[in-house]
Amino acid sequence: MNGNLLFDFTINKENNTIHIMREFNAELELVWQGWTTAELLDQWWGPQPWRAETKTLDFREGGYWLYAMVSPEGEKHWAKTNYISIEKEKSFRQKDGFCDENGTMNLSFPQNLVENSFSQKENKVLVDMILTFDTLADLEMTIEMGFKEGMTIDFQQLDELLSSLKK
């Protein structure tokens, strides 16, 4: 749909990182809202046929997002994002991982630190993400779980959502 938009996905096993750069054809304010409000996140986060269902979103430093990835059959896999720092419409840092429905982290699955930066260039917004994992094994487990494929679908869903929300 938006083949002219940058999408770069780089895995660095020496540094245990994934670096993603993705452009969106929308204004910065709208892209930021898409990443920071539960009503919009639930519409694009989670590759179809899965979907996200927010239980709690407190987007502030020290706050968190607790949500379930819900299968078509209703099976739920819980995840939590803890917000570390936020600079409105510029960047936010978060620590992500799987958890139970109450937000207690499941340490048998990888956690990662994510740095998200947003910048407007002409009529597009570049989202620059760096995910850092504690170990190479955690990075490899995330890749094996289909992270790149899932994010590719998520971003396509966000493209469609942003297009529908434009004035």
N, C-alpha and C positions, 0 to 999 in steps of 0.2 A: 504493500500500500504506500509506504513512504520510503521507497528504495533510495532516494537521494539524501536520506538522513544518516549521519555518521553512526556506526555501531562498531566499536572496537572492544574486543574481549581478550585480554592477555593474562596468561597464567605464568607466574614466576615461582618455580619450585624452590629456588635457592633462598628466596625471601619469604616463602609461604604466603604469597599474595595473589589476589585476582584484581586486575585493574580493568574497569569497564568505563568506556566513554560512550555516551549516547545522546544524540540530538533529538529534540522534540520541536515540532512546528507549532509553537504557541508562545504566548507572552510569559515572562518569568513568574508573575503573580499567580497565574493559573497552574503552571507546572508545580510551583511550590505548594499550592493548595492540594494538588493531586497526591503529593508525597506526605502531607502532614495533617490531613483531615480524614477521619474514619469513614465518612459517607463516601468519599471518593476512593480511598484505598481499597475499600471492600468491593469496588467495581472493577479494579484492574489487577490487584495483587493476588496472585494465585492463578497458575496457568490452567485454562479451561481443559477439561471439564471440572477441575477443582475450583474453589472460590475461597476467598478470605471472609471471615466473619469476626468482626471486632467485638471483644468483650469490654475492654477498657482502652481508651486512648487519652493520655495526659501529655500532650506535646509541650514540654518545657524541660529545662535542664533539671535532671533528677527525676523526671517523669518517665513513663513507659507506655508501650503499646503491647497489650496482651490480646492475641487473636488465635483463631483456629483456622487451619487449612481444612476445608470440608470437601469430602469426596461426593460424587453424585449419589452414593448410597447413604450419605449422612455420617460417614466415619470422620472423626476429628483428630487432627494432629496439631497440638498446641505449640505456639512459639511466643517468645517475648523479646522485645527490643527495649533496652534501657537507654534513654537519651542522656548523653554526657555533656555536650555543649551545643548551643544553637546560636547562629547569627542569622537573623531573619532574612529570608530570600537570598542568602549567600551560601550557607553551609550548616551541616549538623553532623555530629559524631554520635555513634551509637554502638552498643554491644548487643549482639544477637545470639540467640540460641533456642533450642527446643526445650519445652517445659511441660508441666502438667496444667490442668485447667485453672489452677490457683496461682500459676506463675512461678512455681518452684522449678528451678532449672534442672534439666536432665543432663548430668555431666558425662554420660556415656556417648553423647553426641557432640559434634564440634560446636564451639562458640567462635565468634569472630568479632573483631573491631571493624567498623565500617565508617569511612570518612566520605561524606557526600558533599560535593561542591556544585553550585548552580551559577551559571553565567549566561547572560543574554548576549548573543551575537547576531546583529541585524534582526531578522524576524524569527530567529530560532533560539532555543535554550539548550546549552550543553550541560548535561549532568555528568559529573566526573566522580566515579566511585572507586575507592581503594578498600578492599577487604583484606584484613590481615588475620592469619590463623596462628594459633600457638605452635602447631606442629605440622610437618609435612603430611603426616597421616590424616590430620583433620582436614587439610586442604584437599587431599585426594578423596576422602570420604564424601566431601561436599560435591566434588566434580562427579563422582560415581552416582550420586543421588540425582543427577540430571540438572544441576544448577544452571549451566549455560542454556540448556534447552528451555528450562522454566522461565528464566529471565528474558529470553528472546520472545516468548509468548506474552509474558507480562508486559513488556515494552510495546508490543503490537496492540495489546488491549488498552494500554495507556494512550497510545496514538489515537485510537478510535474514540476513547472517552474525551480527550482534549478537543478533538475535532467536533464532537457533539456539543461541547460546552462553550465553544467560541461564540462570541456575539456577532 
